[in-house]
């Protein structure tokens, strides 16, 4: 193996395999996923093809968003960093609702860095489509947020621009890669922000910082003008201080002329499947207690709670690795060869690692993915939405490389993304909602997942969960 890596060093412009030891060390971190993947049989099914979703109206909604008829009052709230109604009315005013944008999206007149010195930082001449839509709705883009370099990580510890600090728990990671967007909301700088999500990069920082983060259905929100990490896994989505504001921001991202009915008076007649198996073992005891309390609260709200396991979930981390690594390496290959020194070492070695995954592995992963997605979607046979934790544990300490949960130990990235990345593989809408804090004061996030295209329904359930939260 090392000989082949040395050979690749020559292609990348290094002498005598000077990068090979770093690549081998990084591959060792993912040994469990690689061993599972190599031992798995290739299923006799088609290669997975990502499906862009059409967002459907929420079924059974019986209450519309209440619009603010007093424009002056709406503007006062806008100056306090915006509320749902201020955002709704701002298109009719001269002021703008403050929105922060992850530094991975083109913002006209601002330099784009992607959190890296390997990027040109050229001033953007045009807005990304999502930014253009927000401007049409009257939003004021007040800043670009820090991130894990090129969105390739979960800590938002940026080698070039500094570590994002978690305002809710400074000794804990803020999550990533959209850590700057979550932190800006948690610190009260803005109430609305944009993030991107490839393995949980909206929902993880939302859970770590105690805010709301929504990953819509795959490509429900356009990615034009947003820098890719992995094209078949990437999503753009809203982050906010509340579910209602998240829904308002989502409506603007869809460029809808008005907010559709989406919220529920209660959950009578609705069924929630609480995920077990892979999603339940292991869990930190306080996360499990939060999940128990949330299930009871939804039941009091009228929902029927059922248990559900999803077959084949243990393969999800291996499928994710063998999808994300090749796709991200393909996007960065030329830049790595010509400007490798501009990357932070941690991100550089992760992206270079993807160059060594055989093409046949990628195709095998997409066949395994087809089967896994079918299994995930079958969980909705008897349920409207799925419920699970956002992460197996509250935000890990800054500097941790491994995380112990119960009797198991995971590499940091695996521990943090375990429960979010299956819904990137499947492209289903998923939201993280805060549910209290641990004994040490660290936020805990819970996740609601819906059918493809049922984004408004997910937001409706999330609002009911938010109302019941401690």
N, C-alpha and C positions, 0 to 999 in steps of 0.2 A: 504493500500500500504506500509506504513512504517513497519508494522509487518512482511511482506514478505521480505522486505529489511533487517530487523534485523536478520531474519533467515538465509539469505544469508551471512550475516557478519560472522556467525559461520562457514559456509563452507569455507570461505576465511581465516579463522584463526583469526578474530577479536572478541573481547569480547563486549557484550552489545550493539551491533549495532553501534559501534563508527564511521562507515563510512556511515551510512544510511542518515544522514542529508546532507552530501555532495552529495550523489547520488540524493536525492530528489531535491536539489537546481539545479543540472545540468539537470535533466529531465525537470524541469520547463522552462529552456531556450528553449527547443524544444517543448513546449506545442502546438504551432500552427501546427507544422507538425504532432504531435501525434493525435491531435483532428481531423485534416483532414483525416488522415489515418484510424482512427477508424470509422469515419462516411462514408467512401467510401465503395461502394459495391465491392465484389470480382468479377472481370470479368470472364465470362466463356471461358477462353482461356488457353493455355498451360503455364506451368512455364517457365520463360525465361532461355535460355541456352546460355551463351556467345559463340560467334563464332569467332574463329581465322581467320584473313583475309589474303588472298594472295594479295600482292601489285601489282597492274596492271600498265602498262606503261601509261603515260599521253596521252590522245587523242588529236590529232590536234597540237601537239608541232611542231614548225617549226624552232627551233634553239637549237643546242646542247650546252652543257657547253664548253666554250673555255678553252682548256688545255694549261698550260704554258710549252713551249718547252725549256726554259732556266732553268735548274735545279739549277744553282747558284743563280739566282734571286729568285727562289722559296724558297731556303734555307734562303735567307736574310729576306724574309717575314715571314718565320717560326720563326725566332728569334724575330720578332716583334709580336709574339703571333698568327701567322698563318693567311693565307687567303685561299680562296677556292682552288686556284691553288697550293699553297704550300701543302695543305692537299692531293691533288690529286697526287702530285709528291713525297711525302715524303717517300713512300715505296721504292723508288729507291735510297734513300740517307742514310747517316749515322746518320743524326740528326732526332729528333722527334718533331712533332707538339704538343705544350702543350695542354692538355685536363684535365679539373678538373672533378672529379667524385663525385656524391652525396654519402655521408657516409651511404649508405644503400645497397651498392654493394660490393661484395668481390673483393678485389684487392690484388693479390698475394704479400706477404711480408709486408702487412700493417694491423694494427689492425682495426677491424670493430666494431663501437660503436652504430650505428643507432641513434646517438645523445642522448644516454641514459646510465645511470649507472646500469641499470637492464640487460644490455647485457654483455657478457663475455669479449669483447674486445680481443678475441683470434686473433693471427696473421693468416691471410688467407693463406692457402696452395695453393689454386687455384683461378684463376680469374673467376668472373662472365662471362657468355658467351659474353655479350656485351663488356666487358673490353678486353677479349681475342681477339675479332674481331678488336677492335681499335689497339691493339698492332700489329696484323698482318698487319694492314695498316700503321704501322710506328708511331703511336701516342705515345707521352710520357705522362704518367699519372703523373701529377705534384702535385696533392694533393687531399684530400678528403674534400668535402665542408660541412659546418655546415647546419643544417636542423631543422625543427620543430620535436621534439623528436618522433622517430618511424614514421615519416611522418604524424602524427595525429594532424594537425592544419594548420592554414593559416598565422600565424604571424612570424614564425621562431624565436620566442623568446624562446630560449632554456634554461631550468632551470639549466643545468649542464655546458654548454660551452659558455653561454652568448648570448645576443641578436644580431642577424644579423642586421647590419646597412644598410639602403638603400642608396647607393652612389648617386643616382639621386635626392633623397629628404629625407635627414636624419631624419626629424621629422615625416616621414610616414613609415608605415610598408613596409618591402621588399616583403611581400607576402610569402606564403608557400604552401607546405612544402619545396620546392626546393629553398628556399630563398638564401642560401649560393651560389648555382650555379649561380643564376641570378646576385647576388651582385658581384661575382668574375668577371663576364663579364662586368657589368656596371662600375666597378672600373678599368678596363683595365688590370687586372691580367692575364686573359686568354681571348680568343675570342670564345672558344668552351667548352661546359660542358655537362654533362649528368644529367638528372633529372628523377623523377617519378611523375606520375599524377594519382590520385585516384578520386579527385573531382574538379581538376583544378590546381594541384600542380606544373605543369610546366608553364601553361599559365598565372596563376595569378601572380607569381613572375616576369614573363617576362613583364607583363603589368605594374606592380608596379615600376620596375626598368628600364623600357624603352629599353628592349632587345627583341629578338625573341625567342619564345618557341613553340615547335611543339609536340603535342600528336598524334602519329600515330594511325592507325587502331588497334583495340584490338589484341594483341599478334602478330602483324606483326614483332615486335622486341621481341626477346626471353627474358624471365624473370628468366632464370636459374641463380642461384647465387645472386638473388636480394631478399631482405627480404620483405615479403608481408605486406600489410596493409589490403587490402580486395581483394581477388583473382579475383573476377569477374569484378572489377572496375579498377584494377591497370594497368598502362601502363608505359613503359620505353621510353624516347624520348630525342631528342637533343635540346640544347639551344645554341644560338650563337649571335654574334653581328650583323649579317645580315642574310637575308633569304638564300642567296647563300651559305654561310658557314653552315647554318643549313641543307641545302639540301646535301652538301658534307658529313657532319657528319652522316646524315640519310643513305646515300649510304653505308658508312662504316659499320653502324650498321646492315644493311641488308646483309653484306658480299658480295656485288656485285662486279664482276671483273672490271666494269667500270660504270661511270655515264650514265644513260639513257638520251635521250632527255626529257627535262621537262619544259623548260621555254618558254614563249610566246613573240612574237614580239609585239602583241597587243591583245586585247580581242574581236576583231571583231567576230561576230557570237556566242558569249558566253552570257549566261544568269545568272545573279546574283539575288537571292531572298533575299531581305532585310526583316529580320524577324520582325514582329510586335507583338501585343498582349503582352504576358508574357515577351517577350524579349525587349519590347519598353516602358513598363510602370511598375514602374517608371524608369527614367534615369536622372542622373545629367544633368543640362542644357549644360554644356561644353562637356560632353560625347556625348550628342545628336547632338550638333553642329559638333563635329568631325565626327560622323557617317554620317551626312548630307553631309559634305565636301567630305568624302571618296566615297560616292555613286555617287556624281557628277563627281569626278575624274575618277572612273571606267567607267562611262558613256562616258566621253570624250575619254577614251581609247578604245571605241568601244563596251562595254558591254551593254546589255539590262538589266535595273534594274526593277524588279517587286516586289510587296509587297506580303508577305505570313505570315499567322498566322498558328500556329500548335496547333491543338485541344488537350486538356487534359494536357497542360504543367503545370498548377497550381498544379498538383499532384506530379510533379517531386521531389521537396524537401522532401516530405514525403516518396516517394519510395526510394530515396537515403539514407535517415536516416535509414529506416528499412532494407536496404541492407548492408550499411557500418557498422552500429553498431554491428549487430550479427556476420558478417564475421570477423571484427577486434577483437571482444571479443573472438571468437573461437580460433583465432591464439594466443592470449595473455593469455588465461585463466590460464594455469598452471604457467606461469611466474608471473602473477599477484598474485596468491596464495602463491608462494614461495619467490618472490623477489619484492613484491609490493613497499617496501620502496625505491627501486632503481629508481622508476619512478618519474618524476616531478608531482606535485599534479594535475595540470590542465589536463595533458594527462592521468594520472592514473584514474581520476574520469570519464573521457570520455570513456575510454576503459572498465572500470568496469560497466558503465551504460549499455553497450551492453549485459551484462549477464542477464538482466531482460526482454529482448524482447522475447515473446513467439515464438516458432517455427512456429506456424500457421501464425503469422504475417509475418515472412520471406517468407513463401510460397505465402501468399496473395500479398506481395510486388512484387514477381517475376511474378505473373500473371498480376498485374497492369503494370509492366515493359514491358511485352510482347506487351501489347496494346499501351503503350506510344512509344516504339521503332518503331512500325509500323506507328504510326502517324508522327514521326519525319522523317522517311524514305520517306513517301509520299510527303514531301515538295520538293523532287527532281523530282517530276513528270514533272515540267516545268522549272527546273533550273539546272545548272551545279554545283553551290556552293551556300551556304548560307552565309549571312553577318549579324553580330550583334556586339555589344560591348563585350569586354572580361569581364568587370565588370560594374555594374550599376553606379559606381562612381570612381573617381581617388582613389589611395591608401589612406585608412583612417589613421588618426593620430595614432602614437604609443600610446598604453594604452587604446584605445577606446574599449568599450565592446558592444556598440550599434551604429548603423549608421542610420541617418535620410536621406532619399532620397525623395524629394518632400514632400508629405503629409504622407508618410509611414515611419515606423521605423522597422529596422531589428536587430536581434542579429548579431554580427560581422561576425561570420562564415557563416551564411545564406546570408548576404548581399554580401559577397565576392565571394561565390561559386555559386550563383543563375544561372548565365549565362554560366558557364563552365561545371557543373556536368551533365547536360542532355546528353552531348556527351561522358561522361564516362558510363552512363547507357546504351547508345546505341552503344558504341564502335566505333564511327565514327571518322575519322581523323579531327583534328582541330588545328589551329595555331593562336597565338597572335602576331600581328605586331604593333610596335609603330606608333602612329599617333599624333605627336605634344605633347604639354603640356598644362596644365591648366594655368589660370592666376597666380596661386601660384607656378608655375614651376613643378608641379607633372605630370609625364608621363601619357598618355592615351593610352590604347591598344585596338585594334579592332580585331575581330575574324573572320576567314574564315573557313568554315566547308564543308567537302565533303562527297561523298558516301563512303561506306565501300570499302576499297581496292584502292580508288582513291587518294592515298597519294601524288603522284607526281603532280597530277592536282592541289591539294590544294596548294602545294608549288609554282606551276607556277602562280596561281592567287595571292598568297601572295607576290611574287616578283613584280608583276605589281602594287599592292597596295603600297608596300614599295617605288617603284620608284616615285609614286605620292605624297608621304607623305611630309608634310611641314618640 
